[in-house]
Amino acid sequence: MSNISPEVEALVRNFVGRLIAAIEADVARRLHGVVASALGAAAASAAAPRQSAGKKSAVDRPVRRKVRVSRELAAARKLQGQYLGALRGLKPADHARVKALAHEKGLPAAIKLAHSIKR
């Protein structure tokens, strides 16, 4: 015999039923996406189940264009990455020294100082 009241048991059964329905819907949505990408958009759209107006499937999403980065921006990002990498592992006092030098003389000098401190 169970010590669970009928109200609690009904709540648990309701919750489990909703959980199973949500999981099944998610699996169906994912499976549809896999089939659509395997067969191509045209073949899959004929067999596609209707979706709510707000949601888009993987097939309906627009393709992102590749962002072109100028040489100057690429060089600045590379320098910033080197600077952050050089700061990593420094003690707080050394970190402050390097940061002050970066503001005063620029990133190349700060990177040079940081590498000399690490050694």
Contact map, one row per residue, 1 for C-alpha under 8 A:
11100000000000000000000000000000000000000000000000000000000000000000000000000000000000000000000000000000000000000000000
11110000000000000000000000000000000000000000000000000000000000000000000000000000000000000000000000000000000000000000000
11111000000000000000000000000000000000000000000000000000000000000000000000000000000000000000000000000000000000000000000
01111101100000000000000000000000000000000000000000000000000000000000000000000000000000000000000000000000000000000000000
00111111100000000000000000000000000000000000000000000000000000000000000000000000000000000000000000000000000000000000000
00011111110000000000000000000000000000000000000000000000000000000000000000000000000000000000000000000000000000000000000
00001111111000000000000000000000000000000000000000000000000000000000000000000000000000000000000000000000000000000000000
00011111111100000000000000000000000000000000000000000000000000000000000000000000000000000000000000000000000000000000000
00011111111110000000000000000000000000000000000000000000000000000000000000000000000000000000000000000000000000000000000
00000111111111000000000000000000000000000000000000000000000000000000000000000000000000000000000000000000000000000000000
00000011111111100000000000000000000000000000000000000000000000000000000000000000000000000000000000000000000000000000000
00000001111111110000000000000000000000000000000000000000000000000000000000000000000000000000000000000000000000000000000
00000000111111111000000000000000000000000000000000000000000000000000000000000000000000000000000000000000000000000000000
00000000011111111100000000000000000000000000000000000000000000000000000000000000000000000000000000000000000000000000000
00000000001111111110000000000000000000000000000000000000000000000000000000000000000000000000000000000000000000000000000
00000000000111111111000000000000000000000000000000000000000000000000000000000000000000000000000000000000000000000000000
00000000000011111111100000000000000000000000000000000000000000000000000000000000000000000000000000000000000000000000000
00000000000001111111110000000000000000000000000000000000000000000000000000000000000000000000000000000000000000000000000
00000000000000111111111000000000000000000000000000000000000000000000000000000000000000000000000000000000000000000000000
00000000000000011111111100000000000000000000000000000000000000000000000000000000000000000000000000000000000000000000000
00000000000000001111111110000000000000000000000000000000000000000000000000000000000000000000000000000000000000000000000
00000000000000000111111111000000000000000000000000000000000000000000000000000000000000000000000000000000000000000000000
00000000000000000011111111100000000000000000000000000000000000000000000000000000000000000000000000000000000000000000000
00000000000000000001111111110000000000000000000000000000000000000000000000000000000000000000000000000000000000000000000
00000000000000000000111111111000000000000000000000000000000000000000000000000000000000000000000000000000000000000000000
00000000000000000000011111111100000000000000000000000000000000000000000000000000000000000000000000000000000000000000000
00000000000000000000001111111110000000000000000000000000000000000000000000000000000000000000000000000000000000000000000
00000000000000000000000111111111000000000000000000000000000000000000000000000000000000000000000000000000000000000000000
00000000000000000000000011111111100000000000000000000000000000000000000000000000000000000000000000000000000000000000000
00000000000000000000000001111111110000000000000000000000000000000000000000000000000000000000000000000000000000000000000
00000000000000000000000000111111111000000000000000000000000000000000000000000000000000000000000000000000000000000000000
00000000000000000000000000011111111100000000000100000000000000000000000000000000000000000000000000000000000000000000000
00000000000000000000000000001111111110000000000000000000111000000000000000000000000000000000000000000000000000000000000
00000000000000000000000000000111111111000000000000000000000000000000000000000000000000000000000000000000000000000000000
00000000000000000000000000000011111111100001000000000000000000000000000000000000000000000000000000000000000000000000000
00000000000000000000000000000001111111111011100000000000001000000000000000000000000000000000000000000000000000000000000
00000000000000000000000000000000111111111000000000000000001000000000000000000000000000000000000000000000000000000000000
00000000000000000000000000000000011111110000000000000000000000000000000000000000000000000000000000000000000000000000000
00000000000000000000000000000000001111111111000000000000000000000000000000000000000000000000000000000000000000000000000
00000000000000000000000000000000000111111111000000000000000000000000000000000000000000000000000000000000000000000000000
00000000000000000000000000000000000110111111100000000000001000000000000000000000000000000000000000000000000000000000000
00000000000000000000000000000000000000111111110000000000000000000000000000000000000000000000000000000000000000000000000
00000000000000000000000000000000000100111111111000000000000000000000000000000000000000000000000000000000000000000000000
00000000000000000000000000000000001100111111111100000000000000000000000000000000000000000000000000000000000000000000000
00000000000000000000000000000000000100001111111100000000000000000000000000000000000000000000000000000000000000000000000
00000000000000000000000000000000000000000111111100000000000000000000000000000000000000000000000000000000000000000000000
00000000000000000000000000000000000000000011111110000000000000000000000000000000000000000000000000000000000000000000000
00000000000000000000000000000001000000000001111111000000000000000000000000000000000000000000000000000000000000000000000
00000000000000000000000000000000000000000000001111100000000000000000000000000000000000000000000000000000000000000000000
00000000000000000000000000000000000000000000000111110000000000000000000000000000000000000000000000000000000000000000000
00000000000000000000000000000000000000000000000011111011000000000000000000000000000000000000000000000000000000000000000
00000000000000000000000000000000000000000000000001111110000000000000000000000000000000000000000000000000000000000000000
00000000000000000000000000000000000000000000000000111111000000000000000000000000000000000000000000000000000000000000000
00000000000000000000000000000000000000000000000000011111000000000000000000000000000000000000000000000000000000000000000
00000000000000000000000000000000000000000000000000111111100000000000000000000000000000000000000000000000000000000000000
00000000000000000000000000000000000000000000000000101111111110000000000000000000000000000000000000000000000000000000000
00000000000000000000000000000000100000000000000000000011111110000000000000000000000000000000000000000000000000000000000
00000000000000000000000000000000100000000000000000000001111110000000000000000000000000000000000000000000000000000000000
00000000000000000000000000000000100110001000000000000001111110000000000000000000000000000000000000000000000000000000000
00000000000000000000000000000000000000000000000000000001111111000000000000000000000000000000000000000000000000000000000
00000000000000000000000000000000000000000000000000000001111111100000000000000000000000000000000000000000000000000000000
00000000000000000000000000000000000000000000000000000000000111110000000000000000000000000000000000000000000000000000000
00000000000000000000000000000000000000000000000000000000000011111000000000000000000000000000000000000000000000000000000
00000000000000000000000000000000000000000000000000000000000001111100000000000000000000000000000000000000000000000000000
00000000000000000000000000000000000000000000000000000000000000111110000000000000000000000000000000000000000000000000000
00000000000000000000000000000000000000000000000000000000000000011111000000000000000000000000000000000000000000000000000
00000000000000000000000000000000000000000000000000000000000000001111100000000000000000000000000000000000000000000000000
00000000000000000000000000000000000000000000000000000000000000000111110000000000000000000000000000000000000000000000000
00000000000000000000000000000000000000000000000000000000000000000011111011000000000000000000000000000000000000000000000
00000000000000000000000000000000000000000000000000000000000000000001111111000000000000000000000000000000000000000000000
00000000000000000000000000000000000000000000000000000000000000000000111111100000000000000000000000000000000000000000000
00000000000000000000000000000000000000000000000000000000000000000000011111110000000000000000000000000000000000000000000
00000000000000000000000000000000000000000000000000000000000000000000111111111000000000000000000000000000000000000000000
00000000000000000000000000000000000000000000000000000000000000000000111111111100000000000000000000000000000000000000000
00000000000000000000000000000000000000000000000000000000000000000000001111111110000000000000000000000000000000000000000
00000000000000000000000000000000000000000000000000000000000000000000000111111111000000000000000000000000000000000000000
00000000000000000000000000000000000000000000000000000000000000000000000011111111100000000000000000000000000000000000000
00000000000000000000000000000000000000000000000000000000000000000000000001111111110000000000000000000000000000000000000
00000000000000000000000000000000000000000000000000000000000000000000000000111111111000000000000000000000001100000000000
00000000000000000000000000000000000000000000000000000000000000000000000000011111111100000000000000000000001000000000000
00000000000000000000000000000000000000000000000000000000000000000000000000001111111110000000000000000000000000000000000
00000000000000000000000000000000000000000000000000000000000000000000000000000111111111000000000000000000000000100000000
00000000000000000000000000000000000000000000000000000000000000000000000000000011111111100000000000000000001101100000000
00000000000000000000000000000000000000000000000000000000000000000000000000000001111111110000000000000000000000000000000
00000000000000000000000000000000000000000000000000000000000000000000000000000000111111110000000000000000000000000000000
00000000000000000000000000000000000000000000000000000000000000000000000000000000011111111100000000000000000000100110000
00000000000000000000000000000000000000000000000000000000000000000000000000000000001111111100001001000000000000000100000
00000000000000000000000000000000000000000000000000000000000000000000000000000000000111111100000000000000000000000000000
00000000000000000000000000000000000000000000000000000000000000000000000000000000000001111110000000000000000000000000000
00000000000000000000000000000000000000000000000000000000000000000000000000000000000001111111011000000000000000000100010
00000000000000000000000000000000000000000000000000000000000000000000000000000000000000001111111000000000000000000000000
00000000000000000000000000000000000000000000000000000000000000000000000000000000000000000111111100000000000000000000000
00000000000000000000000000000000000000000000000000000000000000000000000000000000000000000011111110000000000000000000000
00000000000000000000000000000000000000000000000000000000000000000000000000000000000000000111111111000000000000000100100
00000000000000000000000000000000000000000000000000000000000000000000000000000000000000100111111111100000000000000000000
00000000000000000000000000000000000000000000000000000000000000000000000000000000000000000001111111110000000000000000000
00000000000000000000000000000000000000000000000000000000000000000000000000000000000000000000111111111000000000000000000
00000000000000000000000000000000000000000000000000000000000000000000000000000000000000100000011111111100000001101100000
00000000000000000000000000000000000000000000000000000000000000000000000000000000000000000000001111111110000001000000000
00000000000000000000000000000000000000000000000000000000000000000000000000000000000000000000000111111111000000000000000
00000000000000000000000000000000000000000000000000000000000000000000000000000000000000000000000011111111111011000000000
00000000000000000000000000000000000000000000000000000000000000000000000000000000000000000000000001111111111111000000000
00000000000000000000000000000000000000000000000000000000000000000000000000000000000000000000000000111111111000000000000
00000000000000000000000000000000000000000000000000000000000000000000000000000000000000000000000000011111110000000000000
00000000000000000000000000000000000000000000000000000000000000000000000000000000000000000000000000001111111011000000000
00000000000000000000000000000000000000000000000000000000000000000000000000000000000000000000000000001111111111000000000
00000000000000000000000000000000000000000000000000000000000000000000000000000011001000000000000000001110111111100000000
00000000000000000000000000000000000000000000000000000000000000000000000000000010001000000000000000000100011111110000000
00000000000000000000000000000000000000000000000000000000000000000000000000000000000000000000000000001100111111111000000
00000000000000000000000000000000000000000000000000000000000000000000000000000000001000000000000001101100111111111100000
00000000000000000000000000000000000000000000000000000000000000000000000000000000011001000000000001000000001111111110000
00000000000000000000000000000000000000000000000000000000000000000000000000000000000000000000000000000000000111111111000
00000000000000000000000000000000000000000000000000000000000000000000000000000000000000000000000001000000000011111111100
00000000000000000000000000000000000000000000000000000000000000000000000000000000000001100100010001000000000001111111110
00000000000000000000000000000000000000000000000000000000000000000000000000000000000001000000000000000000000000111111111
00000000000000000000000000000000000000000000000000000000000000000000000000000000000000000000000000000000000000011111111
00000000000000000000000000000000000000000000000000000000000000000000000000000000000000000000010000000000000000001111111
00000000000000000000000000000000000000000000000000000000000000000000000000000000000000000100000000000000000000000111111
00000000000000000000000000000000000000000000000000000000000000000000000000000000000000000000000000000000000000000011111
